[in-house]
Amino acid sequence: MYILGIMLILSPVVYFIPDEGIKTGSVELNFLTLEDFIHPKKQVNADITDILEDIDTSLNAPIKPLIKHQNDSDGNMGAPGAGSFEVESSTEFLMTETGKANLHKFFEILSSTASNRNKISILHYGDSQIEGDRMTGFIRERIQQQFGGNGPGLVPATNVYNTYAFNQDYSENFKRYTCFGGASLDNRKYGVMASASRFTEEIEIDSIDLAELPEQTGWIEVSPSGRAYSRARSYNNVKMHYNSCVAPTMLRVYQNGSVIHEDSLIMDGGQHSVKLNFGSTPGALKFEFTGKVSPNVCAFSLEGDYGVQVSNIGMRGSSGTIWGRMNQSILATMYAELNTKLIIMQFGGNSVPSFVDSTSVRNFASYFQGQISAVKRLNPGVMVIVIGPSDMSVYDDGLHVTYPLLPYCVDRMMVATKASGAAYWNLYAGMGGFNSMPAWVEKGLAGKDYIHFSNAGSKFASQMFYNALMSEYAKWKSN
């Protein structure tokens, strides 16, 4: 009787309420309509059965002279493994003839890197979809196994994301600065990871008396992770990248509690690195900095002797429109030092929920095209691959459906990418297109937020990308 009474009370509301709801001032009231009551809506998911079947993600006292580390690498870490690069791909890169020519130039460099014992860098920029080495780790393992290389590449000075790629600890006085949210640097000298860390506040050196400042010490420790993919676990070249050193700063590097290297950092304010080589993976290394004014510590790089370095640069909340916020000279210098030959830009997901109309989508795509141009200007000859947003669901009227303007965003980003001489990889289409995210959630490939991939989903998406890359490589190789 109670349930029946409630239904009788609500039935007039169901009958009379319009489909678009009722607006009272700034308040909008919605309720189940008569049509929805008679014919309830059902969740419709894209069919991704064929996609899942096509992808295989399996893997196989008196003043003493400074102590100087005795480099003892024999230069042999970085050889590629065995295996064919010929794969079947259900997706492809979308690009113009100019983009294809740029990609082929990259393939020429990639194919000879190991045989010439050279070292090149691939930098994978992205938002929270890749943070903590998600997607990048799997792509790195595949590329290094095929073309050579060891180590996770660049790692942030002070990491704040959970990651399997490396281990890190640091003193409490080290503070992180980024150009994509949170505390920022006045001098904008972040380096290529778009973040840097300091153990003292940023100050104008000309406006203070150094004698009045206390000397401080801060430290950062990095070590390999036993949970990383096999290639990332092994490295024997370690670099510390820094800039903005404007006051005397002593660096001491400890291994197993003993000082193995001492250095006075270069005080010209420019971009520099301290390089250490080892006979094998060195284990935990503690970098201890002592001085009155901290430099910007941009990153550490954990590498082999030669091959391909693939670095994860995750930026939670970023739309990928960051390059104008960083010091251009420092960026160009560091890109050149790393010998950067490919930059992957995986963005768009953070902008999709904020789109209000088609104009806002076009404005974003235009601005993003400017970011591609900035990247290419800073890296003459670099290849750029854009990975657009995945499918994302908004909860609407009891159902999870694709954000209304997401397909248009994919289309506009694709046009902007091709116009820039870059290549576009359509992750949205690769997933299955419209309403594919609920199907991925159902299969355990994405989380309950209907936005981010699970670990299994990240591996799956990464294999699709790698297959598309190798499919293009095989075509180039056969010509």
C-alpha positions in Angstrom: 0.0 0.0 0.0 2.9 2.4 0.8 4.6 1.8 -2.6 1.2 2.1 -4.3 0.6 5.4 -2.5 4.0 6.8 -3.5 3.3 5.8 -7.2 -0.1 7.6 -7.1 1.5 10.7 -5.7 4.3 10.8 -8.3 2.2 9.8 -11.3 0.9 13.4 -12.0 4.5 14.6 -11.9 5.5 11.9 -14.4 2.6 12.8 -16.7 2.9 16.6 -16.7 6.6 17.3 -16.5 8.1 18.3 -19.9 11.1 16.4 -21.4 13.3 19.4 -21.0 12.4 19.8 -17.3 11.2 22.9 -15.5 13.4 26.0 -14.9 12.7 28.1 -11.8 15.2 31.0 -11.8 18.6 29.4 -11.7 17.2 26.0 -10.6 16.4 23.3 -13.1 14.0 20.5 -12.1 14.1 17.2 -14.0 12.1 14.0 -13.4 11.2 10.8 -15.0 9.0 11.5 -18.1 6.0 9.4 -19.1 7.9 8.1 -22.1 10.9 7.1 -19.9 8.5 5.4 -17.5 6.8 3.4 -20.3 10.0 2.8 -22.3 13.0 3.0 -19.9 16.3 3.9 -21.6 18.9 1.2 -21.8 22.7 1.6 -21.7 24.0 1.1 -25.2 27.7 0.1 -25.5 29.9 -0.1 -28.5 30.7 -3.6 -29.6 34.5 -4.0 -29.1 34.7 -7.8 -29.4 36.7 -7.7 -32.6 39.1 -5.0 -31.2 39.8 -7.2 -28.2 40.5 -10.3 -30.3 42.9 -8.4 -32.5 45.4 -7.2 -29.9 48.0 -9.3 -28.1 49.6 -7.5 -25.1 51.8 -10.3 -23.8 55.5 -9.5 -22.9 58.5 -11.1 -22.4 89.9 17.6 6.9 92.9 19.6 5.2 91.4 20.7 1.9 91.0 17.5 -0.1 90.5 17.4 -3.8 86.9 16.7 -4.9 86.1 13.0 -5.2 85.4 12.2 -8.9 83.4 9.2 -9.9 85.5 6.8 -12.1 83.2 6.0 -15.0 83.5 2.3 -15.8 80.9 1.5 -18.4 82.2 -0.6 -21.3 79.6 1.1 -23.6 77.7 -2.0 -24.4 74.4 -1.6 -22.6 71.6 -0.8 -25.1 71.6 -3.6 -27.7 68.2 -4.5 -29.1 66.6 -7.8 -28.6 65.2 -10.2 -31.2 61.8 -10.1 -32.9 60.1 -9.0 -36.0 58.7 -5.5 -36.4 56.0 -6.7 -38.9 52.7 -6.6 -37.1 49.0 -6.4 -38.0 47.4 -3.1 -37.1 43.7 -2.3 -36.8 44.4 1.4 -36.7 46.6 3.8 -38.7 48.3 7.1 -38.5 46.4 10.0 -40.2 48.7 12.4 -41.9 49.5 14.3 -45.1 52.3 13.5 -47.5 54.4 16.1 -45.6 53.7 14.3 -42.3 54.6 10.9 -43.9 57.9 12.4 -45.1 58.6 13.6 -41.6 57.8 10.2 -40.2 60.1 8.5 -42.7 62.9 10.8 -41.7 62.4 9.7 -38.1 62.4 6.0 -39.2 65.7 6.5 -40.9 67.2 7.7 -37.6 65.5 5.0 -35.5 66.6 2.2 -37.7 70.3 3.0 -37.4 70.5 4.2 -33.8 71.6 0.9 -32.3 73.9 -0.1 -35.1 75.7 3.3 -35.0 75.7 3.1 -31.1 73.9 6.5 -31.0 71.3 7.6 -28.5 68.1 9.3 -29.3 65.1 10.4 -27.2 61.4 10.0 -27.5 59.4 12.2 -25.2 55.8 11.2 -24.4 53.8 14.2 -23.1 50.3 13.7 -21.8 47.7 14.3 -19.1 46.6 12.0 -16.3 45.9 9.2 -18.8 49.6 8.5 -19.0 50.8 9.7 -15.5 53.0 7.3 -13.5 54.3 5.7 -16.8 50.9 4.3 -17.8 51.0 3.6 -21.5 54.5 5.0 -21.9 56.1 2.0 -20.0 54.6 -0.5 -22.3 55.5 1.5 -25.4 59.0 2.0 -24.1 59.5 -1.8 -23.6 58.4 -2.6 -27.1 60.5 0.1 -28.7 63.7 -0.6 -26.7 63.3 -4.4 -27.3 63.1 -3.8 -31.0 65.5 -0.9 -31.5 67.7 -0.9 -28.4 68.0 1.2 -25.3 67.7 0.8 -21.5 66.3 2.6 -18.6 63.1 4.7 -18.0 64.7 7.9 -19.5 63.8 11.1 -17.9 62.3 11.1 -14.4 61.1 14.2 -12.5 63.3 15.8 -9.9 60.6 15.1 -7.3 58.0 12.6 -8.4 54.4 13.0 -7.0 52.6 10.2 -9.0 52.6 6.5 -8.3 54.8 4.8 -10.7 56.3 1.4 -11.4 59.2 2.8 -13.5 61.6 3.8 -10.8 61.9 4.5 -7.0 62.5 7.9 -5.5 62.8 9.7 -2.2 63.7 13.3 -1.3 64.1 15.6 1.6 61.2 17.6 2.9 62.7 21.0 1.9 62.6 20.1 -1.8 59.5 21.8 -3.4 58.1 21.0 -6.8 57.2 23.7 -9.3 55.2 23.2 -12.6 54.0 25.3 -15.5 50.6 23.5 -15.6 49.1 24.2 -12.2 50.2 24.7 -8.6 53.4 26.6 -7.6 55.2 28.1 -10.5 58.7 29.5 -11.2 59.1 33.2 -11.9 62.0 32.5 -14.3 60.0 29.8 -16.1 63.1 27.6 -16.4 61.5 24.2 -16.0 63.2 22.2 -18.6 61.6 19.7 -20.9 59.6 17.9 -18.2 57.6 21.1 -17.5 58.5 20.8 -13.8 61.5 21.5 -11.6 62.3 21.4 -7.9 64.3 23.5 -5.4 65.4 23.2 -1.8 65.2 27.0 -1.2 62.7 29.6 -2.4 63.3 31.3 -5.7 64.9 34.7 -5.1 66.5 37.6 -7.0 70.2 37.1 -6.4 70.9 40.9 -7.0 68.4 42.0 -4.3 69.9 40.1 -1.3 73.2 39.7 0.6 74.3 36.1 0.3 76.3 36.4 3.6 73.0 36.8 5.4 71.5 33.6 4.1 71.9 30.3 5.9 73.4 27.4 4.1 71.0 24.6 3.5 71.2 21.0 2.3 68.6 19.0 0.4 68.8 15.6 -1.2 67.1 13.4 -3.8 67.6 9.6 -4.1 66.8 7.6 -7.2 66.9 3.9 -7.7 65.6 1.2 -10.1 62.3 -0.4 -9.5 61.9 -4.2 -9.4 58.3 -3.7 -10.6 59.3 -1.9 -13.9 59.4 -3.6 -17.3 62.7 -5.4 -17.8 64.4 -2.8 -20.0 63.5 0.1 -17.6 65.0 -1.9 -14.6 68.5 -1.8 -16.2 70.5 1.3 -16.8 74.1 2.4 -16.3 74.2 6.1 -17.3 72.7 8.6 -14.8 72.4 12.3 -15.4 71.2 15.1 -13.2 69.8 18.1 -15.2 69.8 21.5 -13.7 69.7 25.3 -14.4 69.5 28.6 -12.6 72.5 28.0 -10.4 73.6 31.5 -9.4 75.3 30.9 -6.1 77.9 28.4 -4.9 76.3 24.9 -4.7 78.1 21.7 -3.8 76.8 18.4 -5.1 77.8 15.1 -3.5 76.6 11.8 -4.9 76.4 8.8 -2.5 76.3 5.1 -3.4 75.8 2.6 -0.6 76.6 5.4 2.0 79.9 6.4 0.4 80.6 9.5 -1.6 81.5 8.5 -5.2 81.4 12.0 -6.8 81.7 15.7 -5.7 81.1 18.6 -8.0 80.7 22.4 -7.8 77.7 23.2 -10.0 78.2 25.7 -12.8 77.1 29.2 -11.7 76.1 30.8 -15.0 72.4 30.2 -14.7 72.3 28.1 -17.9 71.2 24.5 -18.6 73.7 21.8 -17.6 73.9 18.2 -16.5 76.2 16.1 -14.3 76.9 12.7 -15.9 77.8 9.5 -14.2 78.5 6.1 -15.9 78.6 2.7 -14.3 79.5 -0.8 -15.2 76.0 -2.0 -14.4 72.8 -0.8 -12.8 74.1 1.3 -9.8 71.2 0.8 -7.3 70.3 3.7 -5.1 72.1 7.0 -5.7 71.6 9.9 -3.3 72.3 13.4 -4.8 73.0 15.8 -1.9 72.9 19.6 -2.6 74.5 22.2 -0.3 74.2 25.9 -0.8 72.4 29.1 0.1 70.4 29.4 -3.0 69.0 26.3 -4.8 69.4 25.7 -8.5 66.4 24.4 -10.4 66.8 20.6 -10.5 64.9 19.7 -13.7 65.1 16.0 -14.0 67.3 12.9 -13.7 67.9 10.7 -16.7 68.4 6.9 -16.2 69.7 5.4 -19.5 71.8 2.8 -21.1 75.0 3.4 -23.2 73.1 3.7 -26.5 69.7 3.2 -28.0 66.3 4.8 -27.6 65.3 6.6 -24.5 61.5 6.9 -24.0 60.4 9.3 -21.3 57.1 9.7 -19.6 56.0 13.3 -18.9 52.6 13.1 -17.3 50.9 16.4 -16.4 47.7 15.9 -14.4 45.0 18.4 -15.4 46.9 19.8 -18.4 45.3 20.5 -21.8 48.7 20.5 -23.5 48.9 24.2 -24.0 52.1 24.7 -21.9 55.0 25.4 -24.2 54.6 29.2 -24.2 54.8 29.2 -20.4 58.4 27.9 -20.4 61.7 29.6 -21.0 62.4 28.9 -24.7 66.2 29.0 -24.6 66.3 26.4 -21.7 63.9 24.2 -23.6 65.8 24.3 -26.8 69.1 23.6 -25.1 67.7 20.6 -23.2 65.9 19.2 -26.2 69.2 19.3 -28.2 71.2 17.7 -25.4 68.7 14.8 -25.2 68.9 14.4 -29.0 65.1 14.5 -29.2 63.8 12.9 -32.4 60.1 12.2 -31.6 57.6 13.9 -29.4 54.3 12.3 -28.6 51.6 14.7 -27.5 48.6 12.9 -25.9 46.0 15.6 -24.9 42.5 16.7 -25.3 40.8 14.7 -22.5 40.9 17.5 -19.9 39.4 20.0 -22.4 36.4 17.9 -23.5 34.2 18.4 -20.4 34.6 22.2 -20.6 33.5 22.6 -24.2 30.2 24.5 -24.5 29.8 24.7 -28.2 31.5 24.0 -31.5 33.3 27.4 -31.4 35.1 26.5 -28.1 36.2 23.2 -29.8 37.7 25.1 -32.8 39.4 27.6 -30.5 41.1 24.8 -28.6 42.2 23.0 -31.8 43.6 26.2 -33.1 45.5 26.8 -29.9 46.7 23.2 -29.9 48.0 23.6 -33.4 50.1 26.5 -32.2 51.6 24.2 -29.5 52.6 21.7 -32.2 54.3 24.5 -34.1 56.1 25.6 -30.9 57.4 22.1 -30.4 58.7 21.9 -33.9 60.3 25.3 -33.7 62.2 24.3 -30.5 63.2 21.0 -32.1 64.2 21.5 -35.8 63.5 18.3 -37.7 61.6 16.6 -34.8 58.7 14.3 -35.6 55.4 14.9 -33.7 52.7 12.3 -33.2 49.4 13.4 -31.6 47.3 10.9 -29.7 43.9 12.4 -29.3 41.4 11.9 -26.4 40.0 8.5 -25.6 36.2 8.0 -25.4 34.9 9.6 -22.2 31.5 9.2 -20.7 29.2 11.7 -19.0 26.4 10.5 -16.8 23.3 11.7 -18.4 19.7 10.7 -17.4 20.9 7.5 -15.8 23.1 6.4 -18.7 26.8 6.7 -19.5 27.2 8.4 -22.9 30.0 9.9 -24.9 30.5 13.6 -24.2 28.5 15.4 -27.0 31.4 17.4 -28.4 34.1 14.8 -28.1 33.8 13.4 -31.7 34.0 17.0 -33.0 37.1 17.6 -30.9 38.7 14.5 -32.4 37.9 15.7 -35.9 39.3 19.3 -35.3 42.5 18.0 -33.5 43.0 15.7 -36.5 42.8 18.5 -39.0 45.1 20.7 -36.9 47.7 17.9 -36.6 47.7 17.1 -40.3 48.1 20.8 -41.2 51.2 21.0 -38.9 53.0 18.2 -40.8 52.5 15.8 -37.8 50.7 12.5 -37.5 47.4 11.8 -35.7 46.6 8.5 -34.0 42.9 8.2 -33.3 42.6 6.6 -29.9 38.8 7.3 -29.8 38.2 5.3 -33.0 40.7 2.6 -31.9 38.6 2.0 -28.7 35.5 1.5 -30.8 34.2 5.0 -31.2 30.9 6.3 -29.7 30.0 4.8 -26.4 33.0 2.5 -26.3 34.1 3.6 -22.9 31.2 1.8 -21.1 32.2 -1.4 -22.9 35.9 -0.9 -21.8 34.7 -0.4 -18.2 32.5 -3.6 -18.5 35.6 -5.5 -19.7 37.8 -4.2 -16.8 39.9 -2.0 -19.3 38.9 1.3 -17.7 37.9 2.6 -14.3 34.5 3.5 -12.9 35.1 7.2 -13.6 34.5 6.3 -17.3 37.6 8.4 -18.2 40.9 6.6 -17.3 42.1 3.3 -18.4 42.9 0.5 -16.0 46.4 -1.0 -16.1 45.1 -3.7 -18.5 43.4 -1.0 -20.6 46.6 1.1 -20.7 48.5 -1.9 -22.0 45.9 -2.7 -24.5 45.8 0.9 -25.9 49.6 1.0 -25.9 49.8 -2.1 -28.0 47.4 -0.7 -30.5 49.6 2.4 -30.8 52.7 0.4 -31.2 51.1 -1.8 -33.8 50.1 1.3 -35.8 53.7 2.7 -35.5 55.3 -0.6 -36.6 52.8 -0.9 -39.4 54.0 2.4 -40.8 57.6 1.3 -40.2 57.1 -1.9 -42.1 55.7 0.0 -45.1 58.7 2.3 -45.1 61.1 -0.5 -44.7 59.7 -2.4 -47.7 60.1 0.6 -50.1 
